[in-house]
Amino acid sequence: MATIGAGNAFEWYDWNVYATFSVFFASQFFTNTTPGSALLATLAVFAVGFIARPFGGLLFGWLADHTGRQPAMTLTVAVAAAGSLIIGLTPTAATIGIAAPIVLLLARLIQGLAQGGELPSAQTYLAEIAPPTRRGLWSSLIYFSGSLGTLAGTILAAVLAGHLTHTDMIAYGWRIPFLLGGLIGLFAVVMRKRMAETPVFAHATTGPRTPIRRQFFAHPTLLLRVIGLTAGGTAAFYLWAVAAAPFAIQQRGTDPSGALWAATAATVLYILVLPLWGALSDRIGRRAIFVISVVPLGVLLFPLEGLIQGQAWQLLVAMGVSLLLGAGASAIAPALFAEMFPTGIRAVGFGVPYSLAIALFGGTAPYLQAYFDQRHETTAFYWWVIALIAVSLVTIVLSPETRGRDLNTVP
């Protein structure tokens, strides 16, 4: 479990540190623009990186279902490390001109490919080795470890912002997390190469196997269900866990160091409650936890957004409440999706529609928030998030309970 968690933490660190440091390196890649326009352009690249995630889900999900969970997870961290190193080493636009944002975009697509394959491979592995009666608790490790990676990136940003001047952060400080991420990724590759395959996958490959493509298209309802369940949660997660601190700094005038430490504290709260939500889902079911999580998240969205007015404590309260609630849906997602699909397409069946939903509804959230706020139409964006939460709520109400299913016998 530690090896899965370490690799997953690196991937989340690698993916989310881009948004955290975007306010510092935006002007280095997009010149001759206002600070607000440069940030929008940088967040647009953040969103474009999500385009690669469905392809990553397809490629690495197929590899996980065809060859094994372990080789797929090893390859994803290697690819992610490469993307991080490219960003950290890319010269600025002042040095290489238009090539700088092009390289940034390509590196982000590489990261998206890796991230799209990491989650389905890792959470499938973890769900398959977990005891059925504790699968919710064990599977919460995915978001627990991933959030530790995000937390590490946020702490690093807060420390750097507190010890370097704003000019130094823009000049070179933003490169540190990407270079560090690349080195950590190489260590994660070595760790994952030593992992054993899951007994569930080994059992499934002992007899005749139906082609993955045929199994995939035989379950259209499950594919649509993944999209519906993911839409609201991912929009809310990227809104609060990823975009809130940069938004508070750029659009609400919050002190960068204070905002980043507030985000750090809120992320710690999120991490601490994840296992509690997961364990509770093993007792009362996945559907109940999902409803308890997303309904108040939608109801409180406007009041919590309105609370952020330039003070770090305001951001802390808003993020803390939102992440406390959102942790419920996050904690149960790995178990819920693993229990939905048969072994033959458990990774790719979840990975493709999930990555597509992340790209459509999660990756665009930071950009849309900044865009609508600059046009003084923030209300429209938040109604969009509420609508997505409503879609997820309807989907879970119409879905069967999956708690405790035998993964060897899922039809």
C-alpha positions in Angstrom: 0.0 0.0 0.0 2.9 2.4 0.8 4.3 2.0 -2.7 0.9 2.7 -4.3 0.5 5.7 -2.1 3.9 7.1 -2.8 3.6 6.9 -6.5 0.1 8.3 -6.4 1.2 11.2 -4.2 3.9 12.1 -6.7 1.5 12.1 -9.6 -1.0 14.4 -7.8 1.9 16.7 -6.7 3.2 16.8 -10.3 -0.2 17.5 -11.7 -1.6 20.2 -9.3 1.6 22.1 -8.7 1.2 23.7 -12.1 -2.0 25.5 -11.0 -0.5 26.4 -7.6 2.5 28.1 -9.2 0.7 29.5 -12.2 0.5 33.0 -10.8 4.3 33.1 -10.6 5.4 31.7 -14.0 2.5 32.9 -16.3 4.4 36.0 -17.3 7.5 33.9 -18.2 5.7 32.0 -20.9 3.2 34.6 -22.1 4.7 38.0 -22.7 3.3 41.3 -23.9 0.1 40.7 -22.0 -1.5 42.0 -18.8 -1.0 39.9 -15.6 -4.7 38.8 -15.8 -4.4 37.8 -19.5 -1.2 35.9 -18.9 -2.8 33.9 -16.0 -5.8 33.1 -18.2 -3.4 31.8 -20.9 -1.5 29.7 -18.4 -4.8 28.2 -17.0 -5.9 27.5 -20.6 -2.8 25.4 -21.0 -3.7 23.7 -17.6 -7.2 22.9 -19.1 -5.7 21.7 -22.5 -3.5 19.3 -20.6 -6.7 17.5 -19.6 -7.4 16.6 -23.3 -4.7 14.0 -23.0 -6.2 12.4 -19.9 -8.9 10.3 -21.8 -6.1 9.0 -24.1 -4.1 8.2 -21.0 -7.0 6.4 -19.5 -7.5 4.4 -22.7 -3.8 3.6 -23.2 -2.8 2.8 -19.6 -6.2 1.4 -18.8 -5.9 -1.1 -21.6 -2.4 -1.9 -20.5 -3.6 -2.5 -17.0 -6.4 -4.8 -18.1 -4.3 -6.6 -20.7 -0.8 -6.9 -19.2 -1.4 -6.1 -15.5 -1.9 -3.3 -13.0 1.7 -3.2 -11.9 3.4 -2.5 -15.3 0.8 0.2 -16.1 1.4 2.0 -12.8 5.2 1.9 -13.3 5.0 3.4 -16.7 2.6 6.2 -15.7 5.0 7.6 -13.1 7.9 7.5 -15.6 5.9 9.5 -18.1 4.8 12.0 -15.4 8.4 12.5 -14.3 9.4 13.4 -17.8 6.7 16.0 -18.2 7.6 17.7 -14.9 11.3 17.8 -15.8 10.5 19.4 -19.2 8.5 22.2 -17.6 11.2 22.9 -15.0 14.0 23.1 -17.6 12.1 25.0 -20.4 13.6 28.4 -21.2 11.3 31.4 -20.9 9.6 33.3 -23.8 12.2 36.0 -23.4 14.9 33.4 -24.4 13.2 31.2 -27.0 10.1 33.2 -28.0 7.0 31.4 -29.1 8.7 28.0 -28.5 8.3 28.5 -24.8 4.5 28.2 -24.5 4.6 25.5 -27.2 6.9 23.4 -25.1 4.9 24.1 -22.0 1.8 22.9 -23.8 3.5 19.7 -24.9 4.8 19.0 -21.4 1.3 19.5 -20.0 -0.1 17.0 -22.5 2.5 14.5 -21.4 1.5 15.0 -17.8 -2.1 14.6 -18.8 -1.4 11.3 -20.5 0.3 10.0 -17.4 -2.4 11.3 -15.0 -5.1 9.8 -17.1 -3.6 6.4 -16.7 -2.5 6.7 -13.0 -5.8 6.8 -11.3 -7.6 3.9 -13.0 -4.5 1.7 -12.7 -3.7 2.5 -9.0 -7.3 2.5 -7.7 -8.0 -0.8 -9.5 -4.9 -2.3 -7.9 -5.8 -1.1 -4.4 -9.5 -2.1 -4.7 -8.5 -5.6 -5.8 -6.2 -6.3 -2.9 -8.5 -4.8 -0.2 -10.7 -7.0 2.0 -14.4 -6.6 0.7 -15.7 -5.4 4.1 -13.0 -2.7 4.3 -12.7 -1.7 0.6 -14.1 1.8 1.2 -11.4 2.4 3.9 -8.6 1.0 1.9 -9.6 2.7 -1.3 -9.7 6.1 0.4 -5.8 5.8 0.3 -6.0 6.9 -3.3 -7.2 10.4 -2.5 -5.5 10.4 0.9 -2.1 9.9 -0.7 -2.9 12.0 -3.7 -3.9 14.9 -1.4 -0.6 14.5 0.5 1.1 15.1 -2.8 -1.0 18.2 -3.4 -0.3 19.3 0.2 3.4 18.9 -0.4 3.2 21.2 -3.4 1.2 23.8 -1.5 3.6 23.7 1.5 6.5 24.1 -0.9 4.8 27.1 -2.5 4.1 28.7 0.9 7.7 28.2 2.0 9.1 29.6 -1.2 6.8 32.5 -1.2 7.7 33.3 2.4 11.5 33.1 1.8 11.9 34.4 -1.7 10.8 37.8 -3.0 8.0 38.0 -5.5 10.6 38.9 -8.2 12.6 35.8 -7.3 9.6 33.6 -7.5 8.8 34.8 -11.0 12.5 34.6 -12.1 13.4 31.1 -10.9 11.5 30.0 -7.7 8.6 28.5 -9.8 11.1 26.0 -11.4 12.0 24.3 -8.1 8.8 22.2 -7.6 8.9 20.9 -11.2 12.6 19.8 -11.0 12.0 18.3 -7.6 8.9 16.4 -8.9 10.9 14.9 -11.7 13.5 13.5 -9.3 10.9 12.1 -7.0 9.2 10.5 -10.0 12.3 8.5 -10.9 12.4 7.1 -7.3 8.7 6.1 -7.6 9.5 4.2 -10.8 12.0 2.0 -8.9 9.5 1.4 -6.1 6.7 0.3 -8.4 8.8 -2.1 -10.4 9.1 -4.2 -7.3 5.3 -4.6 -6.8 3.5 -7.9 -7.3 0.3 -8.3 -9.4 -3.1 -8.5 -7.8 -4.6 -12.0 -7.2 -7.9 -10.9 -8.8 -6.2 -10.0 -12.1 -4.1 -13.2 -11.9 -7.2 -15.3 -11.4 -9.0 -13.6 -14.3 -6.2 -14.3 -16.8 -6.1 -18.1 -16.1 -8.9 -18.9 -18.5 -10.2 -17.7 -21.8 -10.5 -13.9 -22.0 -13.1 -11.9 -23.9 -11.4 -9.1 -26.0 -11.3 -5.8 -24.0 -12.9 -3.8 -26.8 -15.9 -6.1 -26.9 -16.3 -5.9 -23.1 -15.9 -2.1 -23.1 -18.7 -1.4 -25.6 -20.9 -4.0 -23.9 -21.4 -1.7 -20.9 -22.6 1.7 -22.2 -24.7 2.3 -19.1 -21.7 1.9 -16.8 -19.6 4.3 -18.9 -22.3 7.0 -18.8 -22.8 6.4 -15.0 -19.1 7.1 -14.4 -19.4 10.5 -16.3 -22.5 11.4 -14.4 -21.0 10.5 -11.0 -17.8 12.4 -11.7 -19.1 15.6 -13.2 -20.2 17.5 -10.1 -17.5 16.2 -7.7 -14.6 17.0 -10.1 -15.8 20.5 -10.8 -16.2 21.2 -7.1 -12.8 19.6 -6.3 -10.8 21.6 -8.8 -12.7 24.7 -7.8 -11.8 24.4 -4.1 -8.7 22.2 -3.9 -6.8 23.5 -6.9 -8.0 26.9 -8.0 -9.2 28.5 -4.8 -5.8 29.8 -3.6 -4.6 31.2 -7.0 -8.1 32.7 -7.4 -7.9 34.4 -4.0 -4.5 35.8 -4.7 -5.1 37.0 -8.2 -8.8 38.0 -8.1 -9.4 38.9 -4.4 -6.1 40.4 -3.4 -5.2 37.9 -0.7 -1.6 37.8 0.5 0.1 35.0 -1.4 1.8 33.5 1.7 -1.3 33.7 3.8 -3.5 32.2 1.0 -1.1 29.3 0.5 -0.9 28.5 4.2 -4.7 28.6 4.4 -4.9 26.2 1.5 -2.4 24.0 3.3 -4.6 23.9 6.5 -7.7 23.1 4.5 -6.0 20.3 2.6 -4.8 18.8 5.9 -8.4 18.7 7.1 -9.5 17.0 3.8 -6.8 14.4 4.2 -7.7 13.6 7.8 -11.4 13.0 7.1 -11.0 10.8 3.9 -10.4 7.5 5.9 -13.4 8.4 8.1 -15.7 8.8 5.1 -14.3 5.6 3.5 -14.8 3.5 6.7 -18.3 4.9 7.1 -19.2 3.9 3.6 -18.3 0.3 4.5 -21.0 0.5 7.2 -23.8 2.4 5.6 -23.1 2.1 1.8 -21.5 4.2 -1.0 -24.8 5.8 -2.1 -25.6 7.3 1.3 -22.2 8.8 1.7 -22.3 10.3 -1.8 -25.7 12.0 -1.1 -24.5 13.3 2.3 -21.4 14.7 0.6 -22.7 16.5 -2.5 -26.0 18.0 -1.4 -24.6 20.5 1.1 -21.7 21.1 -1.2 -24.0 22.5 -3.8 -26.2 24.4 -1.3 -23.3 26.2 0.4 -21.4 27.1 -2.8 -22.6 30.7 -3.1 -22.2 31.6 0.6 -18.7 30.1 0.7 -17.6 31.9 -2.5 -18.9 35.2 -1.2 -16.9 34.8 2.0 -13.6 35.1 0.2 -12.9 38.9 0.2 -9.1 39.2 0.6 -8.4 37.7 4.0 -6.5 34.4 4.5 -8.9 33.2 7.2 -11.9 33.7 4.9 -10.2 31.4 2.3 -9.4 28.9 5.1 -13.1 28.7 6.2 -14.4 28.4 2.7 -11.9 25.8 1.6 -12.2 23.9 4.8 -15.9 23.5 4.7 -16.0 22.6 1.0 -13.2 20.1 1.2 -14.7 18.5 4.4 -17.9 17.8 2.5 -16.3 16.9 -0.8 -14.0 14.4 0.9 -17.0 12.1 1.2 -17.5 11.6 -2.6 -13.7 11.5 -3.1 -13.1 8.8 -0.5 -15.7 6.3 -1.9 -15.0 6.9 -5.6 -12.2 4.2 -6.0 -14.3 1.5 -4.3 -17.5 2.5 -6.0 -16.1 2.5 -9.5 -14.1 -0.7 -9.0 -17.2 -2.5 -7.8 -19.1 -1.4 -10.9 -16.9 -3.0 -13.5 -15.9 -6.6 -14.3 -12.2 -7.5 -13.9 -11.5 -7.6 -17.7 -12.3 -3.8 -18.1 -12.0 -2.6 -14.5 -9.2 -0.1 -15.4 -10.1 1.0 -18.9 -13.9 0.9 -18.3 -13.5 3.4 -15.5 -10.4 5.2 -16.8 -11.8 6.5 -20.2 -15.1 8.0 -19.1 -13.6 9.3 -15.9 -10.8 11.0 -17.6 -13.2 12.5 -20.1 -15.4 13.8 -17.3 -12.3 15.2 -15.6 -11.2 17.0 -18.8 -14.7 18.4 -19.5 -15.7 19.5 -16.0 -12.6 19.6 -13.8 -9.8 20.8 -16.0 -11.9 23.8 -17.3 -13.0 24.9 -13.8 -10.0 27.1 -12.9 -10.0 28.8 -16.3 -13.8 29.4 -16.3 -13.7 30.7 -12.8 -11.0 33.3 -13.6 -12.6 34.1 -16.9 -16.1 34.8 -15.6 -14.8 36.7 -12.6 -12.8 39.1 -14.8 -16.1 39.7 -16.8 -17.9 40.2 -13.5 -20.2 37.2 -14.2 -19.0 34.9 -11.5 -22.6 33.9 -10.6 -22.9 32.1 -14.0 -19.9 29.9 -13.3 -21.2 28.9 -9.8 -24.6 28.0 -11.2 -22.8 25.8 -13.7 -21.0 23.9 -10.9 -24.3 23.5 -9.0 -25.9 22.1 -12.2 -23.1 19.5 -12.5 -23.6 18.5 -8.8 -27.3 18.0 -9.5 -26.4 15.6 -12.4 -24.2 13.6 -10.1 -26.9 13.5 -7.4 -29.5 12.2 -9.9 -27.0 9.6 -11.2 -26.2 8.2 -7.7 -29.9 8.0 -6.8 -30.5 5.9 -9.9 -27.5 3.7 -9.3 -27.5 0.4 -7.3 -25.6 0.0 -4.1 -22.2 -1.8 -4.6 -20.8 -2.1 -1.1 -19.0 -5.4 -0.4 -19.3 -6.9 -3.9 -17.0 -9.8 -4.8 -14.8 -8.4 -7.5 -14.3 -11.8 -9.0 -18.0 -12.2 -9.8 -19.0 -8.7 -11.1 -20.9 -9.3 -14.3 
